Amino acid sequence: MAKYIVSEKVKYLFWGIVTTVFYLVVRLISIRVINNDMIPVIISQFLTILFAFIVNKFLVFSQVQKKNIFVQFMNFVLGRLVVAGLDFFLTYIMIDRYSSILIHLLFLNKINFQAIPFSIPIVHAIIPNSVQLNSFIVIILIKIIAIIVNYIISKYLIFD
């Protein structure tokens, strides 16, 4: 049981969740401060790439590594930029350009945002309407895809 708990995949999943929460906090704060869909992606991606490299290098893939840290960092940044490009693309399509279609398809416009759980002050501050709920759902979806793709890139191309 102890071997499973400290396995690389479990550590990556745990730190992936922490990194995702970090990303979400930075992105949601950025969205509230900056009235734009794309700039918060840049800010959150930049800060999350730095955070994720440190976590992956020293806490997840801590075995002896063949490449020097500079090469790993540059490859890590390149890999994360690919995922950031995917983030930009999906954000543009699913939030910036066609959010009304998703809101309609997912019936988000039928939700009563005055009822629980949306009436809870902290939830209402983050998700006050169907547009913000769509953004939240899309961000979570993007992060799930990012965790999977980033693990594959990190495991097999960077920290091998």
C-alpha positions as CSV (number, residue, x, y, z in Angstrom):
1,M,0.0,0.0,0.0
2,A,2.8,2.5,0.9
3,K,4.5,1.8,-2.5
4,Y,1.3,2.7,-4.3
5,I,0.8,5.9,-2.3
6,V,4.3,7.2,-3.1
7,S,4.2,6.0,-6.8
8,E,5.1,8.5,-9.4
9,K,1.6,8.5,-10.9
10,V,0.0,9.2,-7.6
11,K,2.5,12.0,-6.9
12,Y,1.9,13.4,-10.3
13,L,-1.8,13.3,-9.9
14,F,-1.6,14.9,-6.4
15,W,0.7,17.7,-7.6
16,G,-1.3,18.0,-10.8
17,I,-4.4,18.7,-8.7
18,V,-2.4,21.3,-6.7
19,T,-1.1,22.8,-9.9
20,T,-4.6,22.9,-11.3
21,V,-5.9,24.7,-8.2
22,F,-3.0,27.1,-8.4
23,Y,-3.9,27.7,-12.1
24,L,-7.6,28.1,-11.4
25,V,-6.9,30.6,-8.6
26,V,-4.6,32.7,-10.7
27,R,-6.9,32.5,-13.7
28,L,-10.1,33.4,-11.7
29,I,-8.4,36.3,-10.0
30,S,-7.0,37.5,-13.3
31,I,-10.5,37.3,-14.9
32,R,-11.9,39.4,-12.1
33,V,-9.1,42.0,-12.3
34,I,-8.7,42.1,-16.1
35,N,-11.9,42.3,-18.3
36,N,-10.6,40.0,-21.0
37,D,-10.8,36.3,-21.8
38,M,-7.3,35.7,-23.2
39,I,-4.9,37.8,-21.0
40,P,-5.8,35.7,-17.9
41,V,-4.7,32.6,-19.9
42,I,-1.3,34.2,-20.5
43,I,-0.8,35.2,-16.8
44,S,-2.0,31.8,-15.4
45,Q,0.0,29.8,-17.9
46,F,3.2,31.7,-17.2
47,L,3.0,31.4,-13.4
48,T,1.8,27.8,-13.6
49,I,4.6,26.7,-15.9
50,L,7.1,28.0,-13.3
51,F,5.3,26.4,-10.4
52,A,4.8,23.1,-12.3
53,F,8.5,22.8,-13.3
54,I,9.7,23.1,-9.7
55,V,7.1,20.6,-8.4
56,N,7.8,18.1,-11.2
57,K,11.6,18.4,-11.1
58,F,11.9,18.1,-7.3
59,L,8.8,16.3,-6.0
60,V,7.4,14.1,-8.7
61,F,10.2,12.9,-11.0
62,S,12.9,13.0,-8.3
63,Q,14.9,10.0,-9.5
64,V,18.3,10.5,-11.1
65,Q,17.8,12.3,-14.3
66,K,20.1,12.2,-17.4
67,K,19.6,15.7,-18.7
68,N,20.9,18.9,-17.1
69,I,18.4,21.2,-15.5
70,F,18.6,23.9,-18.2
71,V,17.8,21.4,-20.9
72,Q,14.9,20.0,-18.8
73,F,13.6,23.5,-18.1
74,M,13.7,24.5,-21.8
75,N,12.0,21.2,-22.9
76,F,9.5,21.6,-20.1
77,V,8.6,25.2,-21.2
78,L,8.3,24.0,-24.8
79,G,6.0,21.2,-23.8
80,R,3.9,23.5,-21.7
81,L,3.7,26.0,-24.5
82,V,2.2,23.3,-26.7
83,V,-0.4,22.7,-24.0
84,A,-0.8,26.5,-23.5
85,G,-1.5,26.7,-27.2
86,L,-4.2,24.1,-26.8
87,D,-5.6,26.1,-23.8
88,F,-5.7,29.3,-26.0
89,F,-7.4,27.5,-28.8
90,L,-10.0,25.8,-26.6
91,T,-10.6,29.1,-24.7
92,Y,-11.1,30.9,-27.9
93,I,-13.5,28.4,-29.4
94,M,-15.5,27.4,-26.3
95,I,-15.5,30.6,-24.3
96,D,-14.6,33.6,-26.5
97,R,-16.2,32.7,-29.8
98,Y,-18.9,30.1,-29.3
99,S,-19.9,30.2,-25.6
100,S,-23.6,30.9,-26.4
101,I,-23.7,27.6,-28.3
102,L,-22.3,25.6,-25.4
103,I,-24.5,27.5,-22.9
104,H,-27.6,26.4,-25.0
105,L,-26.4,22.8,-25.5
106,L,-25.6,22.3,-21.8
107,F,-28.8,24.2,-20.8
108,L,-26.8,26.5,-18.6
109,N,-29.2,29.3,-19.4
110,K,-31.9,27.3,-17.6
111,I,-30.1,27.4,-14.3
112,N,-31.4,29.5,-11.4
113,F,-28.3,31.4,-10.2
114,Q,-30.3,32.6,-7.2
115,A,-30.7,29.1,-5.8
116,I,-28.3,26.9,-3.9
117,P,-25.3,26.3,-4.5
118,F,-25.0,29.5,-6.7
119,S,-26.6,31.7,-4.0
120,I,-23.7,30.9,-1.6
121,P,-21.6,34.1,-1.6
122,I,-18.3,32.6,-2.6
123,V,-19.8,30.5,-5.3
124,H,-21.9,33.4,-6.6
125,A,-18.8,35.6,-6.7
126,I,-17.1,33.1,-9.0
127,I,-20.1,31.8,-11.0
128,P,-22.8,34.5,-11.0
129,N,-24.3,33.5,-14.4
130,S,-24.4,31.0,-17.3
131,V,-21.5,32.7,-19.1
132,Q,-19.2,32.3,-16.0
133,L,-20.4,28.8,-15.4
134,N,-19.6,27.9,-19.0
135,S,-16.1,29.4,-18.5
136,F,-15.6,27.4,-15.3
137,I,-16.7,24.1,-17.0
138,V,-14.4,24.8,-20.0
139,I,-11.5,25.7,-17.8
140,I,-11.9,22.4,-15.8
141,L,-12.1,20.4,-19.0
142,I,-9.0,22.1,-20.4
143,K,-7.1,21.3,-17.2
144,I,-8.1,17.6,-17.3
145,I,-6.7,17.4,-20.9
146,A,-3.6,19.4,-19.8
147,I,-2.8,17.0,-16.9
148,I,-2.9,14.0,-19.2
149,V,-0.9,15.6,-22.0
150,N,1.6,17.2,-19.6
151,Y,2.2,13.8,-17.8
152,I,3.0,12.1,-21.1
153,I,5.4,14.9,-22.1
154,S,7.1,15.2,-18.7
155,K,7.4,11.4,-18.2
156,Y,8.7,10.4,-21.6
157,L,10.4,13.6,-23.0
158,I,11.7,15.7,-20.2
159,F,12.3,13.9,-16.9
160,D,13.4,10.5,-18.3
